[in-house]
Amino acid sequence: MNVREIKRVYFIGIGGIGMSALARFFREQGIVVAGYDKTETDLTKHLAKEGMSIHYTDDEALLDKDTQLVVYTPAIPKDHKELNWYLANKYPVYKRSDVLQWITESMYAVTVAGTHGKTTISTMIAYLLRETGYGGNAFLGGISVNYDCNYWHSSRNTAIIEADEYDRSFLKLKPDIAVLTAMDPDHLDIYGTVEEMEAAFIQYTKNIKPGGTLLVKHGLHREADLRGDHTLTYSLQNSAADIYADNILQKNGGYLFDVKGADCILEQVHLQIGGMHNVENAVAAIAVTQLLGIDGAAVKRSLPGFMGVKRRFEYVLKNDKIVYIDDYAHHPEELAALISGAKHLFKGRKCVVCFQPHLYSRTRDLADGFARSLDMADEVLLLDIYPARELPMEGVTSKMIADKMSNPAHTIMSKEGVLEYVKLAPLDMFITAGAGDIDKLVEPIKNILLSK
């Protein structure tokens, strides 16, 4: 399909983080954009203000019958009335990943994949390209704190795209530079086995355009199978990698460090956001800027201004009395990085974590890992599982995680119970984590903490 000939686009699931970036891409080109989503959110309100027509009832009478392209997310149920109407009436109906494929085929594409780290790295790359004046079109899976947006346009024909492994979507992308951060077990409801999931990541690296580059985290399992025409490795501190960080110093909830590699030495780079994993993320982002030929001094000047991604080690409050961090962490490895990073930065404070598990299948498959990661906290508050697209599974509840924890300081409670706990408990460090609707607690918790 020639996207340039499109005048009207309809999105089913327009409020999704990846879908909304595409909706903004089309709208920015002057195309009429409309769509459906299940619920109104801050993001859909923003889209409406930007000129998109959005409704929240699955009703054939409300859809756009003049549209030339229908884009849907794989999270939409198969019995969705609007989707089935378009299919029955032979409209051009495509998944979000198909549109991203067209974009990677028509632009110089930098894609970032992996079971964690991809949102922060892709946002950091896009930020550095924008702030250094290089430019690029950003399609992100999170909201940049700097620009309060998940998409921005540039006249440069370069795209920075977060590559989502859910539903094998990322296998349609054709990158010039492909970043791969991690291949830890996840989405086993889609892949079935760890081996099948790893095979998908290997295929992702085989989709790199001829002459392109793979940038992969050093030491990944099956690293020998991960190859582009050119391959570079990155690491937090391992000097065996092609590019890595050295002389890392903690500074005011952030870090100072050097970046070293055969063709890149940047000294005293300043990162303002917390978490040692974000130093590694910065190394990957800086490596991409060097592959693109961007001046290292400009990168060094720009990075201190990076404020991160909403819900990725986001400081909701940070002062002498209380540190409140909110994070999207929904995988055991992400939780471990979050908790260890917070405890390292704020030694001596009691680390209380409120975690909402996301998906019954993920809880079932990774309960042992969740328990081990949460044991790192001093106290844990567990919310019920957020089901998202899934129906309940017999015997799979938050208690499955609690029963495997060795730290006795854990409690399963309601959202109301969490707010009551925050009112009464003496707190100096509090963390909310999860990919469900736990973010709705952030503002009430912040207000309670401020009132105390």
BAZAKOL-755131 format. One record per residue (C-alpha): x, y, z; residue in one letter; residue number from 1. Coordinates in steps of 0.5 Angstrom, whole numbers. Each point is the difference from the previous one (the first is absolute). Example, Ala and Ser with C-alpha at 12.3 -4.5 7.8 and 13.67 -1.06 7.14 Angstrom:
{{25, -9, 16}, 'A', 1}
{{2, 7, -2}, 'S', 2}
***
This chain:
{{0, 0, 0}, 'M', 1}
{{2, 7, -2}, 'N', 2}
{{0, 4, 7}, 'V', 3}
{{1, 6, -4}, 'R', 4}
{{-7, 0, -3}, 'E', 5}
{{-4, -1, 6}, 'I', 6}
{{-5, 5, 2}, 'K', 7}
{{-4, -3, 6}, 'R', 8}
{{3, -5, 5}, 'V', 9}
{{-4, -4, 5}, 'Y', 10}
{{3, -3, 7}, 'F', 11}
{{-3, -5, 4}, 'I', 12}
{{3, 0, 7}, 'G', 13}
{{3, 7, -2}, 'I', 14}
{{1, 2, 7}, 'G', 15}
{{6, -6, 1}, 'G', 16}
{{7, 3, 1}, 'I', 17}
{{2, -3, -7}, 'G', 18}
{{-6, 2, -4}, 'M', 19}
{{0, 7, 3}, 'S', 20}
{{7, 1, -3}, 'A', 21}
{{-3, -2, -7}, 'L', 22}
{{-6, 4, 1}, 'A', 23}
{{4, 6, 1}, 'R', 24}
{{5, -2, -6}, 'F', 25}
{{-6, 0, -5}, 'F', 26}
{{-3, 7, 3}, 'R', 27}
{{6, 3, 0}, 'E', 28}
{{0, -1, -8}, 'Q', 29}
{{-7, 3, 0}, 'G', 30}
{{-4, -6, -1}, 'I', 31}
{{-7, -1, 3}, 'V', 32}
{{1, -4, 6}, 'V', 33}
{{-6, -4, 4}, 'A', 34}
{{0, -6, 5}, 'G', 35}
{{-3, -4, 5}, 'Y', 36}
{{2, -2, 7}, 'D', 37}
{{-3, -3, 6}, 'K', 38}
{{1, 5, 5}, 'T', 39}
{{2, 8, 0}, 'E', 40}
{{7, 1, 3}, 'T', 41}
{{5, 6, 1}, 'D', 42}
{{3, -2, -7}, 'L', 43}
{{-7, -1, -4}, 'T', 44}
{{-2, 7, 3}, 'K', 45}
{{7, 3, -3}, 'H', 46}
{{-1, -3, -7}, 'L', 47}
{{-7, 3, 0}, 'A', 48}
{{3, 7, 1}, 'K', 49}
{{4, -2, -5}, 'E', 50}
{{-6, 0, -5}, 'G', 51}
{{-1, -8, 0}, 'M', 52}
{{-7, -2, 1}, 'S', 53}
{{-1, -6, 5}, 'I', 54}
{{-6, -4, 3}, 'H', 55}
{{0, -5, 5}, 'Y', 56}
{{-6, -5, -2}, 'T', 57}
{{1, -5, -4}, 'D', 58}
{{-5, 2, -5}, 'D', 59}
{{0, -1, -8}, 'E', 60}
{{-4, 6, 0}, 'A', 61}
{{5, 4, 3}, 'L', 62}
{{6, -2, -5}, 'L', 63}
{{3, 4, -6}, 'D', 64}
{{-3, -4, -6}, 'K', 65}
{{4, 5, -5}, 'D', 66}
{{7, -2, 3}, 'T', 67}
{{5, -3, -5}, 'Q', 68}
{{4, -3, 6}, 'L', 69}
{{-2, -4, 6}, 'V', 70}
{{6, -1, 5}, 'V', 71}
{{-2, -5, 6}, 'Y', 72}
{{4, -2, 6}, 'T', 73}
{{1, -8, 1}, 'P', 74}
{{-3, 1, 7}, 'A', 75}
{{-7, 1, -3}, 'I', 76}
{{-4, -6, 1}, 'P', 77}
{{-2, -4, -6}, 'K', 78}
{{-8, 2, 1}, 'D', 79}
{{1, 7, 0}, 'H', 80}
{{-6, 3, -4}, 'K', 81}
{{4, 6, -4}, 'E', 82}
{{6, -5, -2}, 'L', 83}
{{-5, -5, -2}, 'N', 84}
{{-4, 5, -4}, 'W', 85}
{{6, 3, -4}, 'Y', 86}
{{3, -7, -1}, 'L', 87}
{{-7, -3, -3}, 'A', 88}
{{-1, 6, -4}, 'N', 89}
{{7, -1, -3}, 'K', 90}
{{4, 7, 2}, 'Y', 91}
{{7, 0, 0}, 'P', 92}
{{2, -3, 8}, 'V', 93}
{{7, 0, 2}, 'Y', 94}
{{3, -1, 7}, 'K', 95}
{{4, 5, 3}, 'R', 96}
{{6, -4, -1}, 'S', 97}
{{-1, 0, -8}, 'D', 98}
{{0, 8, 0}, 'V', 99}
{{6, 0, 4}, 'L', 100}
{{3, -5, -5}, 'Q', 101}
{{-2, 5, -6}, 'W', 102}
{{4, 6, 4}, 'I', 103}
{{6, -4, 1}, 'T', 104}
{{0, -2, -7}, 'E', 105}
{{0, 8, -2}, 'S', 106}
{{4, 3, 5}, 'M', 107}
{{7, -2, 3}, 'Y', 108}
{{-2, -4, 6}, 'A', 109}
{{3, 0, 7}, 'V', 110}
{{-4, -6, 4}, 'T', 111}
{{0, -2, 7}, 'V', 112}
{{-2, -7, 2}, 'A', 113}
{{1, -4, 7}, 'G', 114}
{{-4, -2, 6}, 'T', 115}
{{2, 6, 3}, 'H', 116}
{{3, 7, 0}, 'G', 117}
{{-3, 1, -7}, 'K', 118}
{{-4, 6, 1}, 'T', 119}
{{5, 4, 4}, 'T', 120}
{{6, -2, -5}, 'I', 121}
{{-5, 2, -6}, 'S', 122}
{{-2, 7, 4}, 'T', 123}
{{7, 1, 1}, 'M', 124}
{{3, -1, -7}, 'I', 125}
{{-6, 5, -3}, 'A', 126}
{{1, 5, 6}, 'Y', 127}
{{8, 0, -2}, 'L', 128}
{{-2, 1, -7}, 'L', 129}
{{-5, 5, 1}, 'R', 130}
{{5, 4, 5}, 'E', 131}
{{6, 0, -4}, 'T', 132}
{{-3, 2, -6}, 'G', 133}
{{0, -6, -4}, 'Y', 134}
{{-7, -1, 0}, 'G', 135}
{{-5, -6, -1}, 'G', 136}
{{-7, -3, 0}, 'N', 137}
{{-1, -3, 7}, 'A', 138}
{{-5, -6, 1}, 'F', 139}
{{0, -2, 7}, 'L', 140}
{{-3, -4, 5}, 'G', 141}
{{0, 5, 6}, 'G', 142}
{{-1, 7, 1}, 'I', 143}
{{6, 4, 0}, 'S', 144}
{{0, 5, 6}, 'V', 145}
{{4, 5, -4}, 'N', 146}
{{-5, 1, -5}, 'Y', 147}
{{-6, -3, 3}, 'D', 148}
{{-1, -4, -6}, 'C', 149}
{{1, -7, -4}, 'N', 150}
{{1, 2, -7}, 'Y', 151}
{{3, 6, -3}, 'W', 152}
{{2, 2, -7}, 'H', 153}
{{6, 2, -4}, 'S', 154}
{{2, 2, -7}, 'S', 155}
{{6, -5, 0}, 'R', 156}
{{-2, -7, -3}, 'N', 157}
{{2, -4, 7}, 'T', 158}
{{-5, -4, 4}, 'A', 159}
{{1, -2, 7}, 'I', 160}
{{-5, -6, 2}, 'I', 161}
{{-1, -4, 6}, 'E', 162}
{{0, -7, -2}, 'A', 163}
{{-6, -4, 4}, 'D', 164}
{{1, -7, 0}, 'E', 165}
{{-7, -2, 2}, 'Y', 166}
{{-4, -3, -5}, 'D', 167}
{{7, -1, -4}, 'R', 168}
{{-2, 7, -3}, 'S', 169}
{{8, 2, 0}, 'F', 170}
{{1, -5, -5}, 'L', 171}
{{-3, 4, -6}, 'K', 172}
{{5, 6, 1}, 'L', 173}
{{6, 1, -4}, 'K', 174}
{{5, 4, 4}, 'P', 175}
{{7, 3, -3}, 'D', 176}
{{2, 0, 8}, 'I', 177}
{{-3, -5, 4}, 'A', 178}
{{1, 0, 8}, 'V', 179}
{{-1, -6, 4}, 'L', 180}
{{0, 1, 8}, 'T', 181}
{{-3, -7, 3}, 'A', 182}
{{-3, -6, -2}, 'M', 183}
{{-3, -2, 7}, 'D', 184}
{{-6, -5, 0}, 'P', 185}
{{-6, 4, -1}, 'D', 186}
{{-7, 0, -4}, 'H', 187}
{{0, -8, 0}, 'L', 188}
{{-7, 0, -1}, 'D', 189}
{{2, 2, -7}, 'I', 190}
{{6, -4, -1}, 'Y', 191}
{{-1, -6, 4}, 'G', 192}
{{7, -1, 2}, 'T', 193}
{{6, 4, 2}, 'V', 194}
{{4, -3, -6}, 'E', 195}
{{-6, 2, -5}, 'E', 196}
{{1, 7, 3}, 'M', 197}
{{7, 0, -1}, 'E', 198}
{{0, -2, -7}, 'A', 199}
{{-5, 6, -2}, 'A', 200}
{{6, 5, 3}, 'F', 201}
{{5, -4, -4}, 'I', 202}
{{-5, 1, -6}, 'Q', 203}
{{0, 8, 1}, 'Y', 204}
{{7, 0, -1}, 'T', 205}
{{0, -3, -6}, 'K', 206}
{{-5, 5, -3}, 'N', 207}
{{5, 6, 0}, 'I', 208}
{{1, 3, -6}, 'K', 209}
{{6, -2, -4}, 'P', 210}
{{6, 4, 2}, 'G', 211}
{{-4, 1, 7}, 'G', 212}
{{3, 0, 7}, 'T', 213}
{{-2, -4, 6}, 'L', 214}
{{1, 3, 7}, 'L', 215}
{{-1, -6, 5}, 'V', 216}
{{1, 0, 7}, 'K', 217}
{{7, -4, 2}, 'H', 218}
{{-1, -7, 3}, 'G', 219}
{{-7, -1, -2}, 'L', 220}
{{-2, -8, -1}, 'H', 221}
{{1, -2, -7}, 'R', 222}
{{4, 6, -2}, 'E', 223}
{{4, -4, -5}, 'A', 224}
{{-7, -1, -4}, 'D', 225}
{{-1, 8, 0}, 'L', 226}
{{3, 3, -6}, 'R', 227}
{{-1, 6, -4}, 'G', 228}
{{5, 1, -6}, 'D', 229}
{{3, 5, 5}, 'H', 230}
{{0, -2, 8}, 'T', 231}
{{2, 4, 6}, 'L', 232}
{{-1, -2, 7}, 'T', 233}
{{-2, 5, 6}, 'Y', 234}
{{1, -1, 7}, 'S', 235}
{{-1, 4, 7}, 'L', 236}
{{7, -2, 2}, 'Q', 237}
{{3, -6, -3}, 'N', 238}
{{6, 3, -4}, 'S', 239}
{{-1, -7, -5}, 'A', 240}
{{-5, 4, -3}, 'A', 241}
{{1, 5, -6}, 'D', 242}
{{-3, 6, 4}, 'I', 243}
{{-1, 0, 7}, 'Y', 244}
{{0, 5, 6}, 'A', 245}
{{6, 1, 5}, 'D', 246}
{{1, 4, 6}, 'N', 247}
{{-7, 0, 2}, 'I', 248}
{{-2, 5, 6}, 'L', 249}
{{-6, 2, 4}, 'Q', 250}
{{-2, 7, 0}, 'K', 251}
{{-7, 3, 2}, 'N', 252}
{{-4, -6, -2}, 'G', 253}
{{3, -1, -6}, 'G', 254}
{{7, -2, -3}, 'Y', 255}
{{7, 3, -3}, 'L', 256}
{{4, -5, -4}, 'F', 257}
{{4, -1, -6}, 'D', 258}
{{-2, -4, -7}, 'V', 259}
{{6, -4, -3}, 'K', 260}
{{0, -3, -6}, 'G', 261}
{{5, -1, -6}, 'A', 262}
{{-3, 6, -4}, 'D', 263}
{{-3, 4, 6}, 'C', 264}
{{3, 3, 7}, 'I', 265}
{{-5, 4, 3}, 'L', 266}
{{2, 3, 7}, 'E', 267}
{{-4, 2, 6}, 'Q', 268}
{{-7, -1, -3}, 'V', 269}
{{-5, 2, 4}, 'H', 270}
{{-7, -4, 1}, 'L', 271}
{{-5, 3, 4}, 'Q', 272}
{{-5, -6, 1}, 'I', 273}
{{1, -5, 5}, 'G', 274}
{{1, -8, -1}, 'G', 275}
{{7, -3, -2}, 'M', 276}
{{-4, -3, -5}, 'H', 277}
{{-1, 7, -3}, 'N', 278}
{{8, 1, -1}, 'V', 279}
{{0, -7, -4}, 'E', 280}
{{-6, 3, -4}, 'N', 281}
{{4, 6, -1}, 'A', 282}
{{6, -3, -3}, 'V', 283}
{{-5, -4, -5}, 'A', 284}
{{-3, 7, -2}, 'A', 285}
{{7, 3, -1}, 'I', 286}
{{2, -6, -4}, 'A', 287}
{{-5, 2, -5}, 'V', 288}
{{1, 7, 0}, 'T', 289}
{{8, -2, -2}, 'Q', 290}
{{-3, -5, -5}, 'L', 291}
{{-4, 6, -3}, 'L', 292}
{{7, 5, 0}, 'G', 293}
{{-3, 5, 5}, 'I', 294}
{{5, 4, 3}, 'D', 295}
{{2, -3, 7}, 'G', 296}
{{1, 7, 3}, 'A', 297}
{{-7, 2, -2}, 'A', 298}
{{-3, -7, 3}, 'V', 299}
{{4, 1, 7}, 'K', 300}
{{-3, 7, 0}, 'R', 301}
{{-7, -2, -1}, 'S', 302}
{{-1, -6, 4}, 'L', 303}
{{0, 3, 7}, 'P', 304}
{{-7, 3, -2}, 'G', 305}
{{-3, -7, -1}, 'F', 306}
{{-6, 0, 5}, 'M', 307}
{{-2, -7, -2}, 'G', 308}
{{-6, -4, -2}, 'V', 309}
{{-7, 1, 5}, 'K', 310}
{{0, -6, 4}, 'R', 311}
{{7, -3, -1}, 'R', 312}
{{4, 2, 6}, 'F', 313}
{{-4, 6, 1}, 'E', 314}
{{1, 4, 6}, 'Y', 315}
{{-7, 3, 2}, 'V', 316}
{{3, 3, 6}, 'L', 317}
{{7, 0, 2}, 'K', 318}
{{2, 4, 6}, 'N', 319}
{{4, -1, 7}, 'D', 320}
{{-7, -3, 3}, 'K', 321}
{{-2, -4, -5}, 'I', 322}
{{2, -3, -7}, 'V', 323}
{{-6, -3, -4}, 'Y', 324}
{{1, -4, -6}, 'I', 325}
{{-5, -2, -5}, 'D', 326}
{{2, -6, -5}, 'D', 327}
{{-3, -4, -6}, 'Y', 328}
{{4, -6, 2}, 'A', 329}
{{-4, -6, -1}, 'H', 330}
{{5, -5, -1}, 'H', 331}
{{4, -3, 6}, 'P', 332}
{{7, 2, -4}, 'E', 333}
{{-3, 7, 0}, 'E', 334}
{{-2, 0, 7}, 'L', 335}
{{7, -2, 2}, 'A', 336}
{{3, 5, -3}, 'A', 337}
{{-5, 5, 3}, 'L', 338}
{{1, -2, 7}, 'I', 339}
{{7, -1, 0}, 'S', 340}
{{1, 7, -4}, 'G', 341}
{{-4, 4, 5}, 'A', 342}
{{3, -4, 6}, 'K', 343}
{{7, 2, -3}, 'H', 344}
{{-2, 7, -1}, 'L', 345}
{{-3, 1, 7}, 'F', 346}
{{3, -4, 5}, 'K', 347}
{{-2, 0, 7}, 'G', 348}
{{-8, 1, -2}, 'R', 349}
{{-5, -5, 1}, 'K', 350}
{{-2, -3, -7}, 'C', 351}
{{-8, -1, 0}, 'V', 352}
{{-2, -3, -7}, 'V', 353}
{{-7, 0, -2}, 'C', 354}
{{-1, -5, -6}, 'F', 355}
{{-6, -1, -5}, 'Q', 356}
{{2, -7, -4}, 'P', 357}
{{-2, 1, -7}, 'H', 358}
{{-4, -6, -4}, 'L', 359}
{{-2, -7, 3}, 'Y', 360}
{{5, -3, -5}, 'S', 361}
{{6, 4, 2}, 'R', 362}
{{-1, -1, 8}, 'T', 363}
{{-1, -8, -1}, 'R', 364}
{{6, 0, -5}, 'D', 365}
{{5, 4, 4}, 'L', 366}
{{-3, 0, 7}, 'A', 367}
{{7, -3, 3}, 'D', 368}
{{4, 6, -3}, 'G', 369}
{{-5, 5, 3}, 'F', 370}
{{1, -3, 7}, 'A', 371}
{{7, 1, -1}, 'R', 372}
{{0, 7, -2}, 'S', 373}
{{-5, 2, 5}, 'L', 374}
{{4, -3, 5}, 'D', 375}
{{5, 5, -1}, 'M', 376}
{{-5, 6, 3}, 'A', 377}
{{0, 1, 7}, 'D', 378}
{{-8, 0, 0}, 'E', 379}
{{-5, -2, -6}, 'V', 380}
{{-7, 1, -1}, 'L', 381}
{{-3, -4, -5}, 'L', 382}
{{-6, 2, -4}, 'L', 383}
{{-5, -5, -4}, 'D', 384}
{{2, -2, -7}, 'I', 385}
{{-1, 5, -5}, 'Y', 386}
{{-4, -5, -6}, 'P', 387}
{{1, 5, -6}, 'A', 388}
{{-2, -4, -6}, 'R', 389}
{{-1, -7, 4}, 'E', 390}
{{-5, -4, 4}, 'L', 391}
{{1, -2, 7}, 'P', 392}
{{4, -7, 1}, 'M', 393}
{{-1, -5, 5}, 'E', 394}
{{5, 1, 6}, 'G', 395}
{{3, 6, -3}, 'V', 396}
{{0, 5, 5}, 'T', 397}
{{5, 5, 3}, 'S', 398}
{{0, -5, 6}, 'K', 399}
{{4, -4, -5}, 'M', 400}
{{6, 5, 0}, 'I', 401}
{{-1, 1, 8}, 'A', 402}
{{0, -7, 2}, 'D', 403}
{{7, -1, -4}, 'K', 404}
{{3, 6, 4}, 'M', 405}
{{5, -1, 5}, 'S', 406}
{{0, 7, 3}, 'N', 407}
{{-6, 0, 5}, 'P', 408}
{{-2, 8, -1}, 'A', 409}
{{-5, -1, -5}, 'H', 410}
{{-7, 1, 0}, 'T', 411}
{{-5, -1, -6}, 'I', 412}
{{-5, 6, 0}, 'M', 413}
{{-5, 5, -4}, 'S', 414}
{{1, 6, -3}, 'K', 415}
{{-4, 4, 6}, 'E', 416}
{{5, -4, 5}, 'G', 417}
{{6, 2, -3}, 'V', 418}
{{-2, 8, 0}, 'L', 419}
{{-2, -2, 8}, 'E', 420}
{{7, -3, 1}, 'Y', 421}
{{3, 6, -3}, 'V', 422}
{{-4, 5, 4}, 'K', 423}
{{2, -4, 7}, 'L', 424}
{{7, -3, -2}, 'A', 425}
{{7, 4, 2}, 'P', 426}
{{3, 0, -7}, 'L', 427}
{{6, 3, -3}, 'D', 428}
{{1, -4, -7}, 'M', 429}
{{-7, -3, -3}, 'F', 430}
{{0, -3, -7}, 'I', 431}
{{-6, -2, -4}, 'T', 432}
{{1, -5, -6}, 'A', 433}
{{-4, -3, -5}, 'G', 434}
{{-3, 0, -7}, 'A', 435}
{{-7, 0, 1}, 'G', 436}
{{-4, 6, 3}, 'D', 437}
{{4, 1, 6}, 'I', 438}
{{2, 6, -3}, 'D', 439}
{{-7, 3, 2}, 'K', 440}
{{3, 0, 8}, 'L', 441}
{{6, 4, -2}, 'V', 442}
{{-4, 7, 1}, 'E', 443}
{{-4, -2, 6}, 'P', 444}
{{7, -3, 3}, 'I', 445}
{{4, 6, -1}, 'K', 446}
{{-6, 5, 3}, 'N', 447}
{{0, -4, 6}, 'I', 448}
{{8, 0, 1}, 'L', 449}
{{0, 7, -1}, 'L', 450}
{{-5, 1, 5}, 'S', 451}
{{4, -4, 5}, 'K', 452}
***
